[in-house]
Each structure stands twice: as structure tokens, then as C-alpha cells.
Amino acid sequence: MKQNLLSILLFCMSCSSPKHFHNSPSGDGGVRGGPFDKEGHRGCRGLMPENTIPAMIKALDLGVTTLEMDIAITKDKQPVLSHEPWFAQDITTKPDGTYMKDLEERRFVIYWMTYDQVKTFDVGMKPHPRFPQQQKMKVVKPLLTDVIDSCEAHAKETNRALPWYNIETKTDPALDSVFHPMPMEFVDLLMSVILKKGIEQRTIIQSFDFRTLQYLHQKYPSIKTSMLIEGVDKRSFDEQIKALGFTPTIYSPEYTLVNDDVVKKCHQQNIRIVPWTVNDKPTIDSLKKMGVDGIITDYPDLF
């Protein structure tokens, strides 16, 4: 009788894994074997103005698992969505209604501006030279806190699984304390929002700057990490992992670096592999056949 009760107890425990793992792109808590992770790059940059609330909402409606986004920090220490630490000329209309020009964009650094100043610039009306399908609209760079509130509310209203957030720290040693805070302060400011909003179990922090990941791993060890790898990085996979100094949750290379050997090495070390940025269906299908665990794309409708 005791043996039967023990068997029943063990069976029930095996069926009741933590809820946040079921809808997780990391499946079993950050390792191989979870559902395929469909990530919308900057929301859905191919279809909507990048790193904006409408882009994130559209990505959710297209069924993404994870919302990929980038963070800059304002003068008044607020995390705001932006790929560059300045207002990029490709997407920006200045407060006076004129377009940002290439030679002037770096005069408008987000770290030198309060958020009240940031939100006077439009980033949705200028036609994007590389994304002609983008829907044009008046929209501003949003605060991370507003993005989370909007996406959580939309997911609940549409009765879909709550999204994951793959958030990139836009830091560079050459720009420290000039275009952004030092890595430790940057991470702390970002994590203060994530923890306040209670989304830490659905958050991945990614970066090309390993300093932010190393600090995150030390101070916030429960947060999932993704090491971003440029296509020009000539180091071997083992050398890259050694440079990071710990095993990340995710290895996220430029997609042309992915081959069977890299996928195998990731899975041998219990690391998920999620390449970027894949914008055509044949390549998505080819990478899935190789065994990647997810894909980041500007066009989530391709999924």
C-alpha cells in the first residue's frame, strides 16, 4: 500500500512542473527540449515601426512566443526601447517635423535627454529604406514599463499565453558613461523595472557586451541569459563560451554562423540556440531542420 501511494505521489509530481515552464521558449527551464521559440525582432520591424508598442502588439497577434527588443537609458535613468543610443536617421522625424539626417543623428543621444524630451520625436512616420512594408504611424520610443503593461494587458484581453521578453542591453565599452551608463548601473536600472513588473521568470537578457551578462549572472543568477554573436566573430564556439565565463541559457549567433556542428555543441552543453535575424521562409525551414531551438525574425508572419 505504501509503495502504491509513493508511486502515485511521484506520478503527480511529474505532472505538475511549474506553470511558467509550460509556455516558456526555454521549455524545461532554459535548456534543450522546449517548444520552438518564435521571436519577433524589435517587435516586427518588417511590418511596423521598430521597438514600439504597436510593433509588439502586432507581433503578439501574429503568435510570437517572445518579444525581442533593445534598451537605451535616458538622462533621467529610465529604460526606453531603442536600438541605437541616439535617434537613428532611418526612422526619426524631429519635433519640428523635419527628418533626421545622417550627419546629425549622433547629436541626439538618448542618454543626454529626459524622457519628456525623447517623446517629442516621432519614429513611425518616416519611410524606412529597407522595410517598405512597414505601416506608417505617429509613434514614439516607449518606456519599457509601458511596453510591459501594454503587452501583458493585450495578452490577457486576447486570451493568449503571456509573452516572453528578450531584452538587449545596448552597451559598448567605447561609449561607457557618455552614451549610456556603466554596465552595472545599466543592468540594475533594467532589472528594477523587470522585478517591479514581476516578469523575471519570462525574461531573457541578451547582449553582445559580455560585461552586462557577467554582472547579471553574478547579481541576478536566476535570470536567463543569451550571448549574442556577430557574424564577423572568428572565435570558435568554445572560445566564445570561455570569454563569457559561464554557460548561458541561449547562444544567439548571426544566422550564417549556424551549422550542424554548432547546434550539436550547444545541445551537448544544454544551451539553446536561437539565431538572428532570419527574414525568409526557406532559411527558416533550413535552420529548423538543423535543430535550432528558435529564430528571431523581422517578419513573424513567416512563422
Secondary structure, 3 states (H helix, E strand, C coil): CHHHHHHHHHHHHHCCCCHHHHCCCCECCCECCCCCEEEECCCCCCCCCCCCHHHHHHHHHCCCCEEEEEEEECCCCCEEECCCCECCCCCCECCCCCECCHHHHHHCEHHHCCHHHHCCCECCCCCCCCCCCCCCCCCCCCEHHHHHHHHHHHHHHCCCCCCEEEEEECCCHHHECCCECCHHHHHHHHHHHHHHHCCHHHEEEEECCHHHHHHHHHHCCCCEEEEEECCCCCCCHHHHHHHHCCCCCEEEEEHHHCCHHHHHHHHHCCCEECCECCCCHHHHHHHHHHCCCEEEECCHHHC
